[in-house]
Amino acid sequence: MTIFRPSPQQQPVRQAGPVRLAGVEVTRGARTVFSGLSLTLSERRIGLVGDNGSGKSTLLRLVNGLILPDAGSVTVDGLDTRRDRRRLPATVGFVFQNVDHQIIFPTVREEVAFGPIQQGVPKAKANAEADGLLARHGCAGWGERAVADLSEGQKQLVCILAALAAGPRILLLDEPFSSLDLANRLALAARLAALDLQVVMASHDLHLLEGFDRVIWLKAGRVAADGRPAEVLPLYEADARAHAAELSLHLGGQAP
Ligand SMILES: Nc1ncnc2c1ncn2[C@@H]1O[C@H](COP(=O)(O)OP(=O)(O)OP(=O)(O)O)[C@@H](O)[C@H]1O
């Protein structure tokens, strides 16, 4: 499969140094997920696409240090994820695919204020800032609400705001909009586009990635295509359609 390279006129983000994966090997259970994966991620908005199990979440977890490579290295803004793991949270924000893996506090304010408090912001100030952030995102008065009583989409929104509250220079998002309604999806996409930080987002919502600077298509742990959305997304979509036709035939149905 052709590998496209991002065009030189795409501006790298200035706030953080690039993310570099060099010769990364990852085995999970009995499965080799990545074998010799090398990538430099410096564009401001990067999308990850690929079939279920292709390695998108694993790649994001490598960047935030939740998974360490079995061989090779991952560096983020000069920090080695193996050596400098404790310093990563100040640089890298992460929004999990499953909100229940992220939320640890009973109330919305505690959840959103947690990152800044960890970074040394006094609790009263962090709480006030959390309330301000919530209000700016249409969630005024949510501070006292029990997270457990929120809908899945509302929880997703809280997780995204909690990640932003910590002021990361790189924000990693793993299918962050799957439960959001259209209004919140559009509002957050616009908000993310305006943020002065680097975003790396795995998504099955191809439409959302059309305005990104770069899209990487992972197929069974390998980079199948890498470049501008207008180049990569049609290739991925064609492959997915072919795959769907095969699946449909296996299930005894008509090709879609
Ligand atoms: N905890 C685990 N133990 C063993 N294998 C795992 C584990 N987590 C993921 N894998 C395997 O690693 C591979 C990559 O999974 P990953 O979650 O990165 O894929 P993905 O592209 O994010 O998929 P999806 O679109 O379904 O979220 C898959 O083959 C998966 O089965």
The ligand as an ORCA input file, in Angstrom:
! r2SCAN-3c Opt
* xyz 0 1
  N      -4.987     -6.282     27.393
  C      -4.751     -6.949     26.272
  N      -4.288     -8.211     26.283
  C      -4.022     -8.887     25.161
  N      -4.194     -8.381     23.929
  C      -4.667     -7.129     23.855
  C      -4.976     -6.345     25.003
  N      -5.418     -5.150     24.598
  C      -5.397     -5.158     23.252
  N      -4.948     -6.342     22.815
  C      -4.787     -6.740     21.402
  O      -3.972     -5.753     20.788
  C      -4.431     -5.511     19.461
  C      -4.628     -4.024     19.268
  O      -5.687     -3.584     20.106
  P      -6.094     -2.053     20.223
  O      -7.016     -1.948     21.397
  O      -4.881     -1.220     20.217
  O      -6.905     -1.851     18.858
  P      -7.808     -0.633     18.371
  O      -7.362     -0.299     16.989
  O      -7.771      0.477     19.374
  O      -9.256     -1.280     18.320
  P     -10.740     -0.646     18.513
  O     -11.057      0.123     17.272
  O     -11.579     -1.869     18.671
  O     -10.718      0.201     19.768
  C      -5.704     -6.334     19.275
  O      -5.385     -7.484     18.549
  C      -6.110     -6.689     20.669
  O      -6.730     -7.947     20.698
*
